[in-house]
């Protein structure tokens, strides 16, 4: 077998393109080529592990989703010696989760596009939950209905909710286009006197000064990351990437169209844009003046197409976090976000599927589908909010794979 044949037989998901490999010029981090993977063979890798030269008990866990969200995940050995190599606390501990929830209530980094994506989708989901009460509650409790509740309460909130979803989808797309393709370690490895022993320990701690992600730029929302200090001694400084609104045709062809995160964001944007048409036609003065055929074409059908886009997007976001296309990843926050959004998309698609039928039972199911679909979107958005603030996740290797 020739070298060219061997090269062509390699799955795209099993190796990085030479221009896209993270930390390519880093002497501290070395890629474990056997740990590069992705769930779809003909798409880009979504996971990789990097060894650190001075911390053999630590692996930097690169993933396409974490990289896009400005997160820096590490995996530490369960048998690490705390006296010789201090490690941060696992983020799955109850104390870390409680601090994460408290951070959601007290910290609002609006300069971080990843936070804005989560916050805007949470706001939009809340509006859709309110909308669902306007259109479903009168069917369950007729005594609570007020005059023109469905037309005005339901119609106006549908338009606002669809508009907020469209804005959130635009931010989601901007986030995908501005991923840090050069790689960002985001941790500092320093020497210090150990408290447990008299010799030196190697400390691993979060370091914002070495981060090149966009969320470090507090001056504006759509700017590049900060200008960091060199991670390694005598290493050249990393220039933060300039902000861009749309990739070049070459980048689109060679990278983004092979990226699960970009494809999921694109499906979300297309779905939200089509879905917005139904939000517009739901407004009072438009909805109540449309004939039945026009209602089917411009109100119900955009919901079917838009909801389908949401289903595709949620599925791709789930797939991005999985090691295999058929193997769920319930231990990953991103997987649950995609799963809840998938369920929300199913609800928003079933609503118009029932809505085509004018019978009372079908209209009830249409309103009910919007109700539970809105709650599913809200669940996914809240988890995404939590994820956007957890920039330094720490996992413990309980399977002994760090030695591979």
Secondary structure by P-SEA (a helix, b strand, c coil): ccaaaaaaaccccccccccccccccccccccccccccccccccccccbbbbbcccccccccccaaaaaabbbbbbbbccccccccccccccccaaaaaaaaaaaacccccccaaaaaaaaaaaaaaaaaaaaaacccccccccccccccccaaaaaaaaaaaaaaaaaaaaaaaaaaaccccccccbbbbbbbbccccbbbbbbbbbcccccccccccccccccccccccccccccccccccccccccaaaaaccccccaaaaaaaaaaaaaaaaaaaaaaacccccccccaaaaaacccaaaaaaaaaaaaaaaaaaaaacccccccccccaaaaaaaaaaaaaaaaaaaaaaaacccaaaaaaaaaaaaaaaaaaaaaaaaaaaaaaccbbbbbcccccccc
